[in-house]
Amino acid sequence: MSNSASVPTLLSRIAGPADVKALAPEQLPQLAQEIRDELIEVTSRNGGHVGPNLGVVELTIALHRVFNTPDDQFVFDVAHQGYVHKLLTGRGGDFFAKLRKTGGASGFLYRSESPHDAFGAGHAGTALSAALGMATARDLRNSPEHVIAVCGDAAFTCGVTLEALNNVVASTKRLIVILNDNEWSIAKNVGAIASYLNKLSTNPTYNKMHHDVESFFKSFPAGVEMNRVYNKWKRETKDFFVESSLFEKFGLRYLGPVDGHNLDALVKNLEFAKHCDVPVLIHVQTKKGKGLDAALAHPEKFHGASPFDPETGESVKAIPGTPPNYQDVFGSALSRFARANPKVLGITGAMPSGTGLSQLAREVPAQFFDVGIAEEHAVLFAAGLATKGFRPVCAIYSTFLQRAYDMVIHDVALQNLPVTFCMDRAGLSPNDGPTHHGLFDVSYLRCVPNATVMQPKDEDELVDMLHTSLHLPGPGFIRYPRGAGTGAPVKHEPALIPVGHAETLKVGTNIIIWALGSMVPDALKLAQRLEREEHISVGVVNARFVKPLDRTLLLSQAAVVPLIVTMEDNVLAGGFGSAVLEALQEAHCPTPVERIGWPDKFVEHGSSVEILRANYGLAPDDIFARVSARWRSLQSDHQPTADVR
């Protein structure tokens, strides 16, 4: 912690929520400051969701002052705003100091990490539906606990949140919803909901009258009738000055706006909501990044930041010579293609910087669309554009495209529409963990008719694949990993890649390694080591296409080599190696295949890709040992039997 170890801090004495309740009200501002100091110190070293957590310090303290977890249950939307909750529920000290690192606290909430984490999440919009289910279960059991959904305002741009909102009053009479309104999701909020919340929060006439009349009514002796009149006045004047109260139309009682950094106001509103016999929504206004000037000035950058200087906010400089990130190579290429062709459009779900589309937004804004955290809508929106002759490009992380799977099949692929999907974070997102690893897309896309699925070995091939996809008659999917590329220079003019054609990088006669995308460099190193240490001839193929697979090349090689090895950064179940096995089986080819990929498990968070691969037997030494053992086994199987007389 940032405070001197010789002087015990309030935060160091917090072993659980009971310790938060034991503090005097006048001690709470000090606790809030110590929490902010700890958040800044740890995230500046480890990276993480800085701004969202700095903004909910007082809100989280107030929640733990009023409610009793784990009996009462908090459901945090996305859970990227759960760091403060971790610190107040016994997960501080060394465990929090290793946030997002191997053996430390995860960057999100998981039920397996603590009984205080009622529901795990890493994707937006899940809190209200989950909390509604938990509240309904409570009612069916007739148990007394409270259920509180803590939703970022951007959650209300997600279709699933609006679906849940439509069902609240039909399912329960006791639910508390916190709308944490900081005007940002990841990028600046967009759309009608954001505009509505801004109107509700900033209407000067309503806010002044709300304050003045509240003071007037409070000057009278408390009474049930006076409270009834006051609440009726609030509802009616709010509708008059702000058109309508959206949430009250859905049957929730609306409280707010409430200053999200005023502990006294927060506690009073939470206490009131705790005793309501109808579902309540508390509209809380917070400042994303409060306590760190750089985060306040650059909320998008500090939504999820890499390590930074806590004094200046400057990101830790990349090592000189580090290649550009794949997302930036993609963003630059798409901007170039969009300038040349007005039919090329870029679509993102609240992540212009994370996907690289911020360059397109700057340079060709008329061809850029941010639809908010609404992946299903993004894909359907793209499908509609494609029916009118446009070439939409949806830049959506691999893990987030899972949310729009029905639209991918039903609306894009079924109609064979020319939508390009660029899936960043394919493979591991090590610090973020299982909710963000992109380990399933090869498997969930292979079975979709009309889909062309590919992965580049380097930056230049990424640009060629984007160029190729923009010329496909149907949907194209390009997956690529998080982080820096290989350093390959990008040609001035991109090339069209023959669809379904792999690339032979190295010829071999004993083993052929078919590698996909980011595994190609590892495959080349493995081949060299096998030749050096095992004295066998090893070839390497850059597969390029998962679908359609280059069966002609595969079968011609399988006819003459004893062993095929596949390498992919995807789960083995239904993955690229499975595609190779299926192709060989359909051709009645008996050549054995050794598949290298991820097991049928959810992979935890860790400090690096290398550590996580080692944990699952996918480190270079492990792969070398597996392939060597398989080769020796095949050789022993073909040794002539001794003549025994």
N, C-alpha and C positions, 0 to 999 in steps of 0.2 A: 504494500500500500504506500501511498505517497507520503503519509504522515510519519513522523519519527517513531521508530519502534519502541523507544523509551517511554513514550506517552501513549497509553492505550486509547485507541479511538473508539467512538461509538460503534462504528461498523465492525471493528474487531470483536466487539462483545455481542454481536447479533448471531446467535446460533439457531434461531428459528423465529417464526412469527410472534411467539409469546414475548420475545425480547423487544420487538417493535412496539407492541402494545404497552410494555412496561415503561417506555420513555415518556417523559413529560412533554406536553405540547411544545414548550419553548426549546426543547432539544431537537425537534424534528428538522428545522432548517440546517442545523449542523450535520445531522445524518445525511440529508440530501446532498450537501456539499461534499461530504466524504465519499458518498457513492459516485458522484460525478468525477471526483478525482481518481477513484479506482477505475471507473470505466475508461477514462481517457488514458490512464497509464497502461492498462492491459491491452486495449485495442490499438494503441500506438505501437506496441510491440508485435502483436499477433494479427492485427487487422480484425475486421468484423463490422457488425452493424452499429456504427457509432451514433449517428444522428437519431435514429428511432429510439434508442435506449436513453440517451440524454434527455429526450423529450418526455419520457414517462416516469421520471424519478418520483415526483410528488404523487402522481396518480397511483403508482404501485405501493408507495408507503401508505397512502390513504386506504387502499384496498385491504392491506394487511392490518390496518388499525380497526377496520369495521368488521371484516369477515374473519373466519377461522379455517384456514386450509390445514390439512387436506380434507376436512369434513365439508366445508364449503369449497366450491370448485371454480377455479378461474380457467377459462378457455381463451387463450391468446391467439388472435388471428395471425397467421404466418409463424408466430412465436419468435420472430426476430427482434421483438421488443420485450423479450423475457429475461434479459440479463439482470435487471434490477430484482426481479422475482427470484432468480437464482441466489443472489447475494443475501436476500432476506429469508431464505429458506434453508440455510445451513450449507451453502455451496460456495462459500467465499474462500479466502486464504489461498493455499497452493493450488487447490482444485480449480478455482476461478482464474488464477494466474496463468494456467495452462489452457485457457479458453481456446477452443478450435484446434488444439494440439493433441497429439497422441497421449491418452491417459488423463486428459483434462475435461473440463465442461464442454458440452457440445454448444454449437452456435444457435441451436433451436431448442425446443422443449420436447422431451421424450418421456413417455410414461415409465420406461425402464430406468431412467436416471434418478427420479425422485417421486415419492408418493404425492408431492405437492404439484406435480405436472399432471393435470387431469386428462389432458388430450394432447397428443403429439401432432405437430404440423410443420410444414415448411413452404407450403403454397398458400396463396392469398385466398380469402373468401370462405374459408372452411369453418370459422369459429361459430357463426350464428346457427348453422344447421346442426353442428355437433352439440352445441350448448342446448339447443331446443330438444334434441334427442335425450340428452342427459336430464333435463328438467322434466320431460314427459315420463321418463323412467322413474324419477323421484316421485312424481305424482302417483304413478301406478303402484309404487311400493309404499306410498303414504309415509315417506320419510321427510325430515325437517330441513335438510340442507338447502343452501342458496346456490344458484348457478349464475355465474357472471360471464358474459361474453365480452371480451375486450377486443374491439374491432378498430382497425385503422380506417380512416374515411375512405381510402381507396378500395376497401373490401366491398363497399356499396356500389362499385362499378362492376363487380363480379356477378354474373348471372345467378350463381348458386346462392349468394347472399339474398338477392331479391326473391328467389324462390322460397327461401326460409322465412323471410319477412312476411310473405304472403300466407304462411302457415302458422305464425306464432300464436295468434289468439285462438285458432282452432285446436291448438295442441296443449296449451298450458295457460294458467292465470298468474304464474309466478316466474318471471324471468327478468334479469337485469342486463341490459345491453349498454356498454360504454362505447360511444362513438368518439374515438380519439382523432380529432380534426386538426391536422397540422398543415393542410393544403398540399401535401405531397404524398405520393405513393413511393415510387422510386424517382421518377421524374415528376415534374409539376403535374398536378391532377388535371384531367381533361374531362370534358363532357358536361351534360346537364346536371348530374348529381353534384359535381364540384361547384357549378355555378349556383345551384340552389342553396348549398350549405353556406357559400359565401354571402348570399343575399340574406339568409337567416341570421348569420353571425354579425353582419355589418350594418344592417338597417338602423340608421341613427334614431329615427323616430320611435321605432319599437323598443330599442335598447334603453333609451332615455326614459320612456314611459314605464317600461318594465321596472327599472330601478326606482323611479319616483313613487310609483303606485305600490310597489312591494314595501317600501319604507312607510308609506301612509297606512297600509293595512296592518303592518306590524306594530304601529303605535297604539292600536286598539287592544283591549284584553283578548287573549286567545279564546277562540270559540269555534265550534264545529261549523256553524252557519257562516261565520265570517270567512273561514277557510274555503268553504264551498263557493261562496261568491267570488273570492279572489281567484280561485282556480278556473272558474267559469270565465271570468274576465280575461285571464291570461290566454285561454284557448281562443276566445272570440277576437281579441285585439290582434293576436298573432296571425290569425287568418286574414284579418282586415289589412294589416300592414305588409304581410309577407305572402300574400296570395292564398296559401294553404299550408298547413302543417302536414307534410308528407307522412311522417311516422304516425301521427295520430289518425290519419286516414287508414293506416294499416292496423289500428287498434292498440298501439303502444302509447303510453303516457309519456309525453316529451318534457324533459327538464333541461333547461339551459338557455343559451350557452353558459358554461361554467368555466372560469379561469382554471386551466389545468395545472397551474403552478401555485395556486392558493390552497394550501392544505386544509385550512378551516372550511372553505367553501366546498371542497371535495368531500370531506368527511361528512358535512351536514347533508349534502345531496345524496351520498351513498347511504347514510343512516335513514333518510326519508324513503329512498327506493327500497331499502331492506324491509320496510313495513307496509309496502303497497300491496294491494290484493289484485293488481292488474300488471301486465308486463310493462316495464319502464325502459325508456331510452334516455340516457344522460349524455348530452352533447357537450363534450369537453374540448376546449381549445388549448392546444399545446404548441410550443415552439420546437420544431425538430432541430436537434443539435444544441439546445440550450446549455450554456456553460462552456462552450468551445466556439470562439469567434469564427474560426475557419469553417466549422460545420454549419454555423448560421449563415455564413456568406455563400457556402457551396453545398447546399443540402443534397443535391444529387450525387456529388462525389462522395460525400460522407454517409450516404445511405448504407452502403457496404464498402468499406475502405480497405485498402492494403495498408501495411504498416506506414506510419507517418510520424513526423516530428511534432510532439505535443505542443511545442511553443509556437511554431510557425504554421502548422497544418500541412506542410509540404510532404508529399509522398516520398518514401525512401527511394532514392535514385536507382534506376536499373543499372546493372553492371554494364560498363561501356562495351559496345559490340553486341548487346543482346538484340536478337531479331525482333521485329514488330510482332505484336499479338495477331493471331489469326483473325480476331474480330475486326481489327483495324485494317488488315489487308482486304477482308471482305467489304468493309464499309467504303474504302477507297475505290475498289473495283465497281461496286454497285453505283456509286456516284458518277463514275466515268461512263458506265453503260446508260444511266438515266439521262445524262446530258446529251448523249448521242441519240437516244430514242425516247420520246415523250410518253411512249406506251409502258415503259418500265417504271414500276411503282414500288416503293418500300413501305412495309407495314411492320409495326412493332407493338408489343403490349406493355407499354410504360417503361421500356428499357432502351431508349435511343443510345445511351452511352455504352451499356453493357453489350449490346449487339453490334456496335459500330455504326449504327444508322444516324448518329448525331451529325456526321459529315454530310450525309444526304439532306438532313434537315436544314443545315446551314446553306448548302450550295444549291439545292434544287427543292426548296420547301414545298412547292406545289405538287411534287411527286412523293411526298413523305406523309405518312399517316400514323399517328400514335392513338390507339383506340383504348388506352388504359389497360388495367389488368383484366383482360377479357379475351382469353385465347380462343374460346369457341367462336366468339363474334369475329375475331381477326380472320379466322380461316373461312368462315362463311362470307364475310365481307370480301375477301380475296376471290372467292368463287364467283360472287356476283360480278366483280370487276372483270374476271376472266371471260365471262360470257359475252362481254361487250368488246372483246378484242384487245384488252390490256394484258400486260405481263406482270402480274403482281408477285412480289417476293416477300414472303413472310419470314422475318428473322425472329425465331423463337427458340429458346434453349431446349435441348433435347428433353429434359425432365418436365418442362412446361407444356411441350406439345402433346404429352400424354393426355392433358386435359381436353384436348380438342380431337381426340381420336375418332369419335363418331363423325365429326365433320370432315375429317380427312378421308374416311371411307365413303360415307353416304353422299357428301356434297361435292367433293373434289374428284376422288378417284372413280366413283361410279359414273360420273358424267365426263370423265377423262378431260378435265379442264387443265389448262397449262399454268398451274400455280407452282412456283418454286419455293421450297422450304429450306432455309438455311439454319441448321441446328447446331448452334454453338454449345460448348460444354458437353459434347459427346465424349463418353469415357468418364474419368474421375473428376470430381470437384472436391479435392481432398479435405479442405478445412470445413466445408459445408456439410458433408456427410450424406446419409442415405436418401434424404429428400431431394438432393440436388445432383447426385451422380447420374450421368446420362448413360446407363449401362443396359438399357432395354430397347432402344429404338430400332436397332437392326432386327431384333426379334419381332417387334410389333409392326414393322413395315414390310418385312419379307412376304407376309401372307396377303398383302393388299394388291389386287389386280391393277394393272395400268401404271403402277408405281415404278419409277427408276430411282434406285437407291445407290449412292456412291459416297466414297470418302477419299480425299486427296492425301498423297504422301507428303506434300509440302505446300508452301504458299503459292507457287506458280501454278501448280495443278489445281489448287482451289479456285483461282481466277479462271482457268480453263473450264473447270466444271460449272462454274456459275454461267459463263458464256454459253456452254453447251446446253445447260438446263433452260436458258432463255430461248432456245431454239427447239425444245422438245414439243411434241404435239399434246402431251399430257403432263401429269404432275411429276416433278423432280424433287428429290430429297438429297441434300448434301450435309453430311455430318462432319464436324471437325472439333478438335479438343480445345480446352481452355488454355490460355497463356500463349507464350512466345512460339513462333514458328521455327523452322529449321535454319533459316538464313538464306534459303534459296531465292535468287533474284527473280523478279516477275518480268516476263517479256513485255515489250511495248505493245505488241498485238497479240491478243489471246488466240488460242487454237481450239477448234472444235475437236472433241475427243470422240472417236467412234464408239457409239453406245454399246456396252456389253463386251468391250475389248480390254483385256488385262495387258500388263506391260511386263515383259521379261527383263529383269535387271541383272540377273546372273544365271549362267547356265550351269547345271549340275547333272550328274548321272546316277547318284545314289539316293539322295533326298531332295525333294523340291518343297520349299517353304512358300506357302501362299499367305501373304501378310496383307492386312487391311489398314490403310491410312497411317495413323501414328505408330503402328507396330512395324512399319517397313524398316526404319533405321535399326530397330532391335533385331529384326530378322537378318539384315546384312551382317551385323556384328556376330550373331549366332552362327551364321554360315561360315564366317571366317574362323571362328573358334573351333567349330566342328572339323573343319579341314586341317587346322593347325594341330589339334590335340587328338582327334580321332582318325585323321588321315582318310577322310571320306569326301567325296565330291558332292557339294550342296549347291543347288540352284535357288534363286529367290524370284518370286513373282509379286509385283505390285498389283493386287487384285483390282483396284479402282472401283469396280462395280460389284455390289452385293446382288443386285437384281437389275438387269439380267446378268447372270453369272456367265463368264467366258467358258462355256462347256467344251468348246472345240479345243482350246489350249489345254484345259484341265485333263480331258480324256486322252489327248495325245501324249501328255507327260505321264499320266497314270499307267499307260500301256507299257512304259519302258523303265520306270523307277520303282524300287521296292517300297518306298514310304513317302506319303504326303504329310506335311505338317501345316496346320493352319494357325494363325495368330491374329487375335482380335481384341479390342478394348470394349467388350460387350459380354453379357452373360452367354455361357455356352448353350443354354437351353434355347433352341430355335434360332441360334445366331448364324454367323458366317460359316463356321465349321460345320454346322448342321446342313447348310446349303450345299457344301462340298460333298458331304456324305450322301445326301439325297441324290445329287447328280451322278455320283459313282454307282449308287445302288440301282438307279433307274437304267443305267447303261450296263448293268450286270458286271461291273468292274470290281474285282476283289481286292484291289490295292488298299492296304490299311491306311488309316488316317489318325494322326495324333493331334488332338485339338487343344490349343492353348487359349484360355479365356477365363472369365470370372465364373465362380461356382453359383449354385442356386441358393444364394443368400443375399441379404441386404448388407452392404458393406458400410462399416462405421466411418466416422470422421477420423482424420489423422493429420499429422503434421506435413506429410508430403506424399506424392504418388509413390515414391520409392518405398516408403515405410509400409504403405497399404499393400503394395504388390508383394512385398516380402512376407507380410502376414498371411497371404493366401497362396504361397508357393509360386508366385509369378515374377520373382526377382530373376535377373539374368542367369545366376548360378543355378537356380531351381529349374529353369526352363532347359538349360544346357544338360543338366543331369537327367531330366525326363526324356529328352529326345535321344540322348546317348544310350540310356537304358533301353528305350524302345528299339533303337537300331540294333543293339547287341542281342536283344531277344529275338528279333527277326532273323539275325544271322545264325543264332544257335538253332533255331527251328529248321533251318535249311542245311545244317551240317549233315554229311552222310553218316548213316548209322554204322557203328563198328561191326565188323564181321566176327561174330562170336561162334566158335566151334565147340 
